[in-house]
Amino acid sequence: MTDYFLTIDAGTSGGKAVIGNEDGQILGFSKTKWSHLYHVPEDLAPYGHEFDPDQFWNIIIDTIKKAISHAQIDVSNIAAISATSQRQGCVFFDKDGKELYAGPNRDVRGLEVDTEDYMDNDEIYDITGRGPPFIFPLARLLWFQENEEEIYEKINHLLTIDGWINFRLTGKYVIDDTGASETLLFDIIKRNWSEKILEEFEISHEILPKKLEFGELIGSILPSVAQKLGFKPQTPVFIGCADSQASLIGCGAVKPGSLGVVAGSTMPIYYVINHPILDPERRVWTNPFLGKWVIESNAGTAGDAHQWFVEAFLAKLGIANPYDKFEELVLSQVPGAGGVLADIGPQIFNAQNMLQIPTGGFIFSPIAYILEDNLDISSFARAIVENLSYSVRANMEQILKIADSTLETVYVVGGLARSKAFCQVLADVIQSDVHVFIPEGASVAGFIASMIGTGRFKTVDKAVSQLITEKDIFSPNEEYKAEYDTGFLSWSEVYEKSREED
C-alpha cells in the first residue's frame, strides 16, 4: 500500500495543497487565490493588512479536498502532513487559543513604531541578521502595545502563519528556526530566542512557541479536523520551514557553496554557508537553515514583472498563447536586445533603503536607433529577461563578496523556472551552468519533512539525494560573455543613476 504526503502552503497570493508520493512526485495540486480577501483597516490604509482566520482556514480545508480529488487517492493513505508559509506574516492568540489578530507579510503597520526608542536598530540587526524592523512581527507587537492596548494585554501566543496552520491542525504552538528568525526576536548565532531583545522590548518569553527542528513531530491531527477531511485518526503532523527556505530544499540547494535562486513573484537569492556571516553594511540578511546558515539577498520583483509584460502587452494584443509567444520573442533576439535596457521591478537588495521606490522603464541606447530594423516588441521582451538576469548577477556578486567566496553550483526553482528563455539568458549573463527544478520546490520540502518524521530518511541530505532530480541544465554560451559583461555594466549604471535621482 502506497503512502502519500500532504503539504499545505499558505503563500502571499493564495493557499495551496499538494499531494505527493514516496518518490516525491506531485500527484495532486490545488490553489485558491486569497490576496483579494485581505482586509485593510480604514485607519491603516494603505499599508495595514489583516485576514479573517476562519475564512482562510475554510479556504485551506476546501483546497485540501480539491487536491485529494485531483490526486484520485484514498485519503486514508495520507501518512503525514507538513506546512509552509509566507514569511513575516504572523498570528496573535489569547489564552484560549482564539486568534486576536492575523496579518500577512503585506502588513507594515510597524512603520508607525519607532523601535529605536527601545533598542538601536544596528544592534537588532547584529542579533537577528535582519532589518528594517517595521516589516517583522516585533514591530506589530509594539504597534498593538501603543495603539490597541486592550488587545495587546490579551496576547498569549505568537505564531508564524505556518505555525497557525499547525495549531489549527494539532492545537500545539510550535515554530522552527527559519520561522523564528522572521519574528525579529531570535538570535541567529545562538539559534535561540534573544533574551536581550525580549528584555529591552519588555516582551514575555511565555508568548513564544516551542522551537522544533525540521521534520520533528508536532503532534497528531485533531479529531475534528480528521473527521472534516476524512483522514485517519492520529495522522501525524511534522514541522517544515518557511517557504523560501523550503524552496531551497526542494531544489537540492542544501550544501555549503550552493546558490539558490527562488524565482517566484519576487526573487530571493540564497548562499548556503557553514557558519553565520553578517554583512558589515547590514544590506542583506543572514538566516539559520538546517543547522547551517544562508546569506540572503533579494532581486525584487521577478515573476510579477514577467507576468505584467505578458498580460499588459501580449495578452491585450489578442495574441494566442501569450506566454509561449513571450518565449519565442525573447529567443528570437540577440544579446543586448537591440540596444534596449529595462529597469522594471528587480533590485539590488539593501535592507537600509527598503522604502525607496524608484521609477523604472525602458532605456534606449543610440544603437537602438541605428539598428532600428531590429527594434520591435521582441527587443522589449528580451530586455525584460536580461533585466531579471542582471539583477540576479548583481545580488549574487553582493553575496559572494560578503561571504568572501566564489560561485559553485547555481540552482533555480519557482514559477519563473518554467521560462526556458529566462534560464538560458541567466546562464549566459552569470556564465555558469544553471540547474533548474520543478516550480513546486517548497511543497516537495514538505514531503521531505514528513518522510524524515516518519523515518523514511534520517537526514535532509539523504532525502535530497534520492528524491530531488533536476529538470534541465542550461549551460552558458561563452561567446556571449564579453557582450553580457558590457551589458551588465550598462545596466548597473542605469540602475544606480535612477536611484540617485529618486
Summary of the structure (lengths in Angstrom):
residues: 502
radius of gyration: 22.7
end to end distance: 61.6
largest distance: 71.3
contacts: 1791
relative contact order: 0.12
helix: 45%
strand: 22%
